[in-house]
Amino acid sequence: MRLIFRLLLALAFPAALTAQQHDPTHHQPGQAAPHEEPTIVIVVRHAERGTEPARDPKLTPAGEERALALVDALRDAKVEVVLHTPLTRTRDTALPVARHFGITPEVVPITPGATHIEAMAAAVRKHQGKTVLVVGHSNTIMQYIAALGGPRRADLCDHQYNGLYTLVLIHGEAHLVEGQYGGPNPPAAPGCNTMMTPAARP
């Protein structure tokens, strides 16, 4: 098992790690074999975006720095798959990590409503047993996590960029570990101004 996430499992989910050491022939019907490798899903929002061009803004200099910080945060994670939406800000957030690991990213189209969420979850499930980086938007991050079996939470606020959400999928269960990477978030505006749907605000 990948070393960094073996430590994560040992600290956060000792039962899941212990199960991997059991006799792989001794498990309940319908359950995954105990030696199953976990699927590690690392979910982040795109880094800080600018305002131009209006329909598909690029990253700001701070966003470019955060994208490089993501490489540092995941340097030992052995990322094997990178998924992102077609928009410039998710692509440019994911690209440094993809280059570091020699990966060609997979682009998941933005479609109306829950269809996009389901498509991203399906794309993740195609890579069982691997470490997958998913880069999305403030109003999709928590929905991706929920669609993969994690907890249901409110969308991110528009100023929140530094969340690093690691979902461990093993034996039919999903375990979430929350962290941070890069510099602090920019100041929050009054209230929690989340993005509109990707179709309304690409």
N, C-alpha and C positions, 0 to 999 in steps of 0.2 A: 504494500500500500504506500502511496505517496507520503513521504516523511512528515511534511508540514501538517497534512490533514490527519495523519495517524495521531499526531500529538493533539490536534483539535478534538478528534473523537475520544481520545483517552481522557481528556480533561472534561469535555462537555457531555459525552455520551458513552460512558464506560460500558454500559450494557451492550450497546451496538458493537463495540470493539471486541468485547468478550465473546459475543456470539460468533465472531469470525474464527475463533480458536476452537470451536466445538467440532465434533465429528460431522463433516459435510453430508454424510448419508443419513443423519438423524435429524429430520425436520418434519414439520406438519405438512400434510397435503395442501397444495394451493399457496404455500409460502415459498419465498425465495430460499435457495440453499444458504446455509450459514456462512459459506465462504464467499458469498457475493461481494464484489467490490462496490463500494459506495459510488454514487454519482454525486459529484461535487459541483454545485451551481453557484457561481459567484455573480451576484447581480448588482450593477451600479447604474446610477443615472449618468447621462452625458455630463461632461464638464461644463464650466461656465460658458454661456453663449452670448454672442453679441446681438446686434439688431439688424445687421445687413448681411445679405439681402433679406428682405422682410419675410419671405415665405420659407426660407431655408438658411437661417443665419449661421455663420461660422463661429468657431470658438474664439473667445477673447484671449489675449496673452495669458491671463490667469487660468483660463480653461486649458490652454496648451500646456502650461506648467502642471496642472492637475493630471492631465493625460499621461505625462511623463512620470508623475508620482505614482500612478497606477502600476506602471511597470515595476517600480521599486517595491511596491506593496505585494506584487504577485510574482516577484522574481523567482522564488523557490516553489511556486505552486504547481509547476508543470502543467500549465494550461494546454489543453489539446484541441479545444474547439472555441471559436469566437463567433458570437451571434450579435447582430445589431440591426436596427431599422435602416431604411434607405437614406435617412437624412444626414446632412453633412456633419452635424454636431455629434451624432452617435458614432458615425464612421470614424471621425477624427479622434474621438476618445478611445475607441477600440484599436485603432491602427498601430500605435506604439507597442501595445502588448502583442498583437498579432505578429508584428515584425520581430519582436524579441524571441518569440517561440517558433518563428518560421511557419506561420499558419496563414492560409487564405481565409478571410472571414466569410461567413455565410450571412446573406442579407435576407431578413424576414420582412415581407411587404407590410405596409400599414393598410389595414382594411377597416371598415366601419365596426364600431362597437366591440363586442366580445370576440369577434372572429380573429382579430389580430392577437389577442391574448391567447386564444386557443392555438393559433398557429405557432406562436413562440414556444408554448409549452410542448407542443408536438415536436418542434425542432430540437428541443432539449432532450426529450425522451428517446430520440433516435440515437443518442450518444450515451447509452447506459454504461456505467462504470468508468466514465471519463470525467475530467475536470473541464467545465464549460464556463466561459465568461459570457454574460449577457449584458448588453448596454442598451438601456431604454430611456424612458422619459419620466417626469415627475408623476404623471398620472397612470403609468403602466407598471412601475417597479413593484409595488405592493400587489398588484393584480397578477403579475407573473408568479410571484411567490405563492399567492393563494391558489393559483391554478395548478401549481406543482405539489400542493398538499400542505403548504406552510400556513402560518396564521393569517387571518384577514385583518388588515389594518387600513387606516385612512391613507389617502395619497400623500406624497411628500409636498411640503410647501415649496413655493417657487424659488426660494433662496437656498434650498437644501441641496448641496452637491457632494458632500464628503462621506456619505453613507456607503459602507461596504457590507453587503448582506450575503452571507455564505449559507447556502441551503444544502444540507447533507441528506441525500435520499438513499435509504438502505432498509431492506427487509419490509418494504411497504410503508415505511414511516418517513416523515420529513422533519428535520431538526434545523432550526434557524439560529445562527450566531451573528450578532450585529457588531460591526466595528466601524472604524473611520480610516480615511487615508488622505494624504495631501494636507494642504493648509486648511485653516478654519473656513467656515461658510461666510459669504458676504452678509452684511447686516440684513436683518429681516424687516420687510415692510410690515405695516400694521395688518394684523389678520394673517390668514394663511391663504395666499393667492396661488392656488395650484393652476397648472396649465389646463386649457380646454382639451377636448379630445384631439388626438393627432389629426383627424380629418378636418377639424375646425381651425386648428392652429399648428401647422406642420413644423 
